[in-house]
């Protein structure tokens, strides 16, 4: 491997590359666009495009693409070559400013929630200059936003950029009240920890459920799962280590700050964590990371599973969204400092998040809702569907003292003594961590732990940015006209704590008693995706996003429809896959094994008169009953699926899939998994859980 400092960002048209290659005036104009949000003159765009093209060709690129993030949850790209014909029959390599700043895509072929009809195909991609272009393979990828002919956002990036503008505007109002004259902009930053599974590719390809749905629809637990906790942080297998090494190198080339990698709790499960980046860049980087994980895994004879719950009975995979607010001067506005009880600016920004999470807990829940994540939320590896906040002992005590107008005695940090003299002593953190909390303060940031592993981080961060912007707006409205700023500030912080303290919870989020208590407090418990999606179009939430110009009402209603439709389609695909596997493989395999047992009984009795065949006859009886039961359940599932075509209302259809189809699928699986435990290994048609979870060596 080449020198790491030279490798990092070598495939990115980043700031240092632009400084070297662009004329000074062009560079300054581009920086003004990036930092101040000014429009870029087309003549400047021509210069940037030509320089970008030359750099890309030098690095092996032959094509370019507008790389965008439609509402499919993955990225999209259409490749065009740099070649242009000349009059003498040859070619030249060209790339214009117009091609850089604007592209065209078929808008009706992507999910639009009714914003685009089939005959209304025109859509546009527009360059996002705040996110650097990069080279992937032989293609220059230009990060872009995606909108319809009418200007509606059809992607996940446009609302994110709008939400970043919203929080910048309101945070700047608040910072000016504290005399921060040197601050010119505020951005949110994110570090997205990514969990995933690696399984053997040959075994994966023999499982139709993994191929079509990304998760196993059948599978009996092996004798050993994750009970011993011996996989978590364990020694990384050489094959996996080779994958991780190549993944790191490819990510570093693309400027992705991949930092930490380790084995996760479940067998075959792993995690990668990056260093913080500005939110829109972190979103791009996480999409790149997921794509590279899947591509590189195949090179190493494995498949990377990003589904939230690929295996029943072991931990699923999430994505921890570590979110904070920073100024252009490098100040983290959620850093409490050494004396948080004396840091009024920190306390006000903390209160803005507290208020936002309480007021818009429904939207935070919606932002992580999916058919896959419904299997995971509330299990042992994920927080419950109830949104709450964990602040830790010190901050909780500080807020309580403010609410009660009592003094607070700051505690000195405890020095940890581990009982071995040769080991160094170190300062104990002022608060423990709570892995059962969906939204926890972790020192100078909030960790939103409820995201599913396959999801774009855009949605949750749009909600966080916009809801906190609303809190800051209300705070600024109140404080800007105050006669006594210090008194008004104190009263505002005190009032916010008193009105929103119901959202605080420091205990075990997995405890059933907490769910009951949360409901008594008036917190929402939206267990499934169909339960929470109607809140998307509530009057309160439409007002939030339209007031801050993050979504129009039309865009919100479109997203509600898209999410409902996506949920129903996913469950439908899973149900059809399950029936296909049951009818074509599992039931025939079980029947064949029963016949094999029956033939054995006949052979034994013909060879030895009066011999007992207890094992075979008992197994035949039990398997026959299970096969008959499973067949009935498959028929019932098929019958219920036929009713879905008559349900026109999208919300009712999603609820039918949730209440009826999933229950029917559960019954089919229950019988099949029990049949697997009794069937000869050689007769079973698919690799087992043991093969999949422990097959990578």
KAVENKA-V197930 format. One record per backbone hydrogen bond with DSSP energy under -1.0 kcal/mol. CO is the residue of the C=O (numbers start at 1). NH is the residue of the N-H. E is the energy in kcal/mol with one decimal. If there is no record, write none. Layout:
CO/NH/E ; CO/NH/E
This chain:
3/7/-2.4 ; 4/8/-2.7 ; 7/10/-2.2 ; 9/12/-1.8 ; 11/135/-2.5 ; 12/14/-2.0 ; 14/18/-2.6 ; 15/19/-2.4 ; 16/20/-1.5 ; 17/21/-2.0 ; 18/22/-2.7 ; 23/27/-2.8 ; 24/28/-2.5 ; 25/29/-2.2 ; 26/30/-2.4 ; 27/31/-2.5 ; 28/32/-2.0 ; 29/33/-1.7 ; 30/34/-2.4 ; 31/35/-3.1 ; 32/36/-2.2 ; 33/37/-1.3 ; 41/45/-2.1 ; 42/46/-1.9 ; 43/47/-1.4 ; 44/48/-2.4 ; 45/49/-2.8 ; 46/50/-2.2 ; 47/51/-2.1 ; 48/52/-2.7 ; 49/53/-2.5 ; 50/54/-2.2 ; 51/55/-2.3 ; 52/56/-2.5 ; 53/57/-2.7 ; 54/58/-2.1 ; 55/59/-1.1 ; 56/61/-2.7 ; 57/60/-1.9 ; 62/82/-2.1 ; 63/140/-2.9 ; 64/80/-2.7 ; 65/142/-2.8 ; 67/144/-2.3 ; 68/76/-2.6 ; 69/156/-2.4 ; 70/73/-1.4 ; 76/68/-2.1 ; 80/64/-3.1 ; 82/94/-3.4 ; 84/92/-2.7 ; 86/89/-1.6 ; 90/86/-2.6 ; 92/84/-2.4 ; 96/100/-1.6 ; 97/101/-2.5 ; 98/102/-2.0 ; 101/127/-1.6 ; 103/125/-1.9 ; 105/107/-1.2 ; 105/123/-1.2 ; 106/109/-1.1 ; 112/115/-1.5 ; 117/120/-1.7 ; 121/107/-3.4 ; 122/149/-1.2 ; 123/105/-1.8 ; 124/147/-2.8 ; 125/103/-2.6 ; 126/145/-2.9 ; 128/131/-1.8 ; 133/13/-2.7 ; 134/141/-4.0 ; 136/139/-1.6 ; 138/62/-2.8 ; 138/63/-2.0 ; 139/136/-2.8 ; 140/65/-2.6 ; 141/134/-2.2 ; 142/67/-1.8 ; 143/128/-2.8 ; 145/126/-2.3 ; 146/154/-2.4 ; 147/124/-3.0 ; 148/151/-1.7 ; 152/148/-2.5 ; 157/161/-2.6 ; 158/162/-2.3 ; 159/163/-2.6 ; 160/164/-1.9 ; 161/165/-1.8 ; 162/166/-2.0 ; 163/167/-2.3 ; 164/168/-1.8 ; 165/169/-2.3 ; 166/170/-1.9 ; 167/171/-2.5 ; 168/172/-2.1 ; 169/173/-1.2 ; 170/174/-1.7 ; 171/175/-2.7 ; 172/176/-2.0 ; 175/180/-2.1 ; 176/179/-1.5 ; 179/181/-1.9 ; 180/183/-1.0 ; 185/328/-2.0 ; 187/326/-3.3 ; 188/279/-2.3 ; 189/324/-2.1 ; 190/277/-2.1 ; 191/322/-2.4 ; 193/320/-1.1 ; 194/272/-2.5 ; 196/270/-3.2 ; 197/305/-2.6 ; 199/303/-2.7 ; 200/204/-2.5 ; 201/205/-2.7 ; 203/206/-1.0 ; 204/207/-2.1 ; 207/211/-2.2 ; 208/212/-2.8 ; 209/213/-2.4 ; 226/229/-1.5 ; 231/234/-2.4 ; 237/241/-3.1 ; 238/242/-2.1 ; 239/243/-1.6 ; 240/244/-2.8 ; 241/245/-2.4 ; 242/246/-2.0 ; 243/247/-2.6 ; 244/248/-2.7 ; 245/249/-2.1 ; 246/250/-2.5 ; 247/251/-2.6 ; 248/252/-3.0 ; 249/253/-2.0 ; 250/254/-1.1 ; 251/256/-2.7 ; 252/9/-3.3 ; 252/255/-1.9 ; 253/11/-2.8 ; 256/258/-2.2 ; 257/275/-2.0 ; 260/273/-2.9 ; 262/271/-2.3 ; 263/233/-2.1 ; 266/269/-2.0 ; 268/198/-2.4 ; 269/264/-2.8 ; 270/196/-2.3 ; 271/262/-1.8 ; 272/194/-3.4 ; 273/259/-2.4 ; 273/260/-2.4 ; 277/190/-2.9 ; 278/282/-3.1 ; 279/283/-2.1 ; 280/284/-2.0 ; 281/285/-2.9 ; 282/286/-2.2 ; 283/287/-1.8 ; 284/288/-2.3 ; 285/289/-2.7 ; 286/290/-2.3 ; 287/291/-2.1 ; 288/292/-2.8 ; 289/293/-2.5 ; 290/294/-1.8 ; 291/295/-2.1 ; 292/296/-3.2 ; 293/297/-1.9 ; 294/298/-1.1 ; 295/299/-1.0 ; 296/300/-1.1 ; 297/302/-2.7 ; 298/301/-1.6 ; 301/201/-2.3 ; 303/199/-2.2 ; 305/197/-2.1 ; 308/317/-1.5 ; 310/216/-2.4 ; 317/453/-1.6 ; 318/195/-1.7 ; 320/193/-2.2 ; 321/448/-2.5 ; 322/191/-1.8 ; 323/446/-2.7 ; 324/189/-2.2 ; 325/333/-2.7 ; 326/187/-2.9 ; 327/330/-1.9 ; 331/327/-2.1 ; 332/335/-1.7 ; 339/342/-2.0 ; 340/343/-1.0 ; 342/344/-1.1 ; 343/347/-2.3 ; 344/348/-2.3 ; 345/349/-2.2 ; 346/350/-2.9 ; 347/351/-2.4 ; 348/352/-1.8 ; 349/353/-1.4 ; 350/354/-2.3 ; 351/355/-2.8 ; 352/356/-1.7 ; 353/357/-2.8 ; 354/358/-2.1 ; 355/359/-3.0 ; 356/360/-2.3 ; 360/364/-2.0 ; 361/365/-2.1 ; 362/366/-2.3 ; 363/367/-2.1 ; 365/368/-1.2 ; 366/369/-1.7 ; 370/374/-1.7 ; 372/375/-1.1 ; 373/376/-1.0 ; 373/377/-2.5 ; 376/379/-2.3 ; 379/382/-1.6 ; 383/378/-1.9 ; 389/505/-3.0 ; 390/441/-3.3 ; 392/396/-2.1 ; 393/397/-2.3 ; 394/398/-2.2 ; 395/399/-2.7 ; 396/400/-2.1 ; 397/401/-2.2 ; 398/402/-2.0 ; 399/403/-2.5 ; 400/404/-2.0 ; 401/406/-3.1 ; 414/428/-3.7 ; 420/423/-1.4 ; 426/416/-3.3 ; 434/437/-1.3 ; 438/449/-2.1 ; 439/390/-2.0 ; 440/447/-3.3 ; 445/442/-2.7 ; 446/323/-3.2 ; 447/440/-2.1 ; 448/321/-2.7 ; 451/319/-1.7 ; 457/461/-1.5 ; 458/462/-2.3 ; 459/463/-1.9 ; 460/464/-2.5 ; 461/465/-2.6 ; 462/466/-2.3 ; 463/467/-2.7 ; 464/468/-2.2 ; 465/469/-1.9 ; 466/470/-2.0 ; 467/471/-1.8 ; 468/472/-2.7 ; 469/473/-2.4 ; 470/474/-2.4 ; 471/475/-2.3 ; 472/476/-3.0 ; 473/477/-2.7 ; 474/478/-1.7 ; 475/479/-2.6 ; 476/480/-2.7 ; 479/482/-1.5 ; 484/488/-2.7 ; 485/489/-2.8 ; 486/490/-2.3 ; 487/491/-2.5 ; 488/492/-2.3 ; 489/493/-2.5 ; 490/494/-2.4 ; 491/495/-2.6 ; 492/496/-2.5 ; 493/497/-2.2 ; 494/498/-2.2 ; 495/499/-2.5 ; 496/500/-1.4 ; 500/503/-1.7 ; 501/504/-1.7 ; 503/389/-3.3 ; 508/511/-1.4 ; 511/514/-1.0 ; 511/515/-1.1 ; 512/516/-1.8 ; 513/517/-2.3 ; 514/518/-3.3 ; 515/519/-1.9 ; 516/520/-1.7 ; 517/521/-2.0 ; 518/523/-2.6 ; 525/527/-1.1 ; 528/532/-1.5 ; 529/533/-2.2 ; 532/535/-1.6 ; 533/536/-2.1 ; 534/537/-1.2 ; 535/538/-1.6 ; 538/542/-2.5 ; 539/543/-2.2 ; 540/544/-1.8 ; 541/545/-2.0 ; 542/546/-2.3 ; 543/547/-2.6 ; 544/548/-1.4 ; 545/550/-2.5 ; 545/551/-1.3 ; 546/549/-1.1 ; 552/556/-2.0 ; 553/557/-2.5 ; 554/558/-2.0 ; 555/559/-1.8 ; 556/560/-2.1 ; 557/561/-2.0 ; 558/562/-2.5 ; 559/563/-2.5 ; 560/564/-2.0 ; 561/565/-2.6 ; 562/566/-2.7 ; 563/567/-2.1 ; 564/568/-2.2 ; 565/569/-2.4 ; 566/570/-2.4 ; 567/571/-2.2 ; 568/572/-2.3 ; 569/573/-2.5 ; 570/574/-2.3 ; 571/575/-2.6 ; 572/576/-2.6 ; 573/577/-2.4 ; 574/578/-2.6 ; 575/579/-2.3 ; 576/580/-2.2 ; 577/581/-2.6 ; 578/582/-2.6 ; 579/583/-2.9 ; 580/584/-2.3 ; 581/585/-1.8 ; 581/586/-2.4 ; 582/587/-2.6 ; 585/589/-2.3 ; 586/590/-2.6 ; 587/591/-2.5 ; 588/592/-2.5 ; 589/593/-2.0 ; 590/594/-2.4 ; 591/595/-2.4 ; 592/596/-2.1 ; 593/597/-2.4 ; 594/598/-2.7 ; 595/599/-2.9 ; 596/600/-1.7 ; 597/601/-2.3 ; 598/602/-2.4 ; 599/603/-2.4 ; 600/604/-2.6 ; 601/605/-2.5 ; 602/606/-2.0 ; 603/607/-1.5 ; 604/608/-2.8 ; 608/611/-1.7 ; 613/617/-2.8 ; 614/618/-2.6 ; 615/619/-2.3 ; 616/620/-2.8 ; 617/621/-2.2 ; 618/622/-2.4 ; 619/623/-2.9 ; 620/624/-2.5 ; 621/625/-1.9 ; 622/626/-2.1 ; 623/627/-3.1 ; 624/628/-2.5 ; 625/629/-2.3 ; 626/630/-3.0 ; 627/631/-2.7 ; 628/632/-2.2 ; 629/633/-2.2 ; 630/634/-2.5 ; 631/635/-2.3 ; 632/636/-2.2 ; 633/637/-2.4 ; 634/638/-2.6 ; 635/639/-2.3 ; 636/640/-2.4 ; 637/641/-2.5 ; 638/642/-1.5 ; 640/643/-1.1 ; 641/644/-1.3 ; 643/646/-1.5 ; 644/647/-1.4 ; 649/653/-2.4 ; 650/654/-2.2 ; 651/655/-2.1 ; 652/656/-2.0 ; 653/657/-2.3 ; 654/658/-2.3 ; 655/659/-3.0 ; 656/660/-2.6 ; 656/661/-1.5 ; 657/662/-2.4 ; 660/664/-2.2 ; 661/665/-2.6 ; 662/666/-2.1 ; 663/667/-1.5 ; 664/668/-1.9 ; 665/669/-2.5 ; 666/670/-2.3 ; 667/671/-1.7 ; 668/672/-2.1 ; 669/673/-3.1 ; 670/674/-1.5 ; 671/675/-2.4 ; 672/676/-2.2 ; 673/677/-1.2 ; 675/678/-1.3 ; 675/679/-1.0 ; 680/683/-1.7 ; 680/684/-1.2 ; 688/692/-2.3 ; 689/693/-3.3 ; 690/694/-1.7
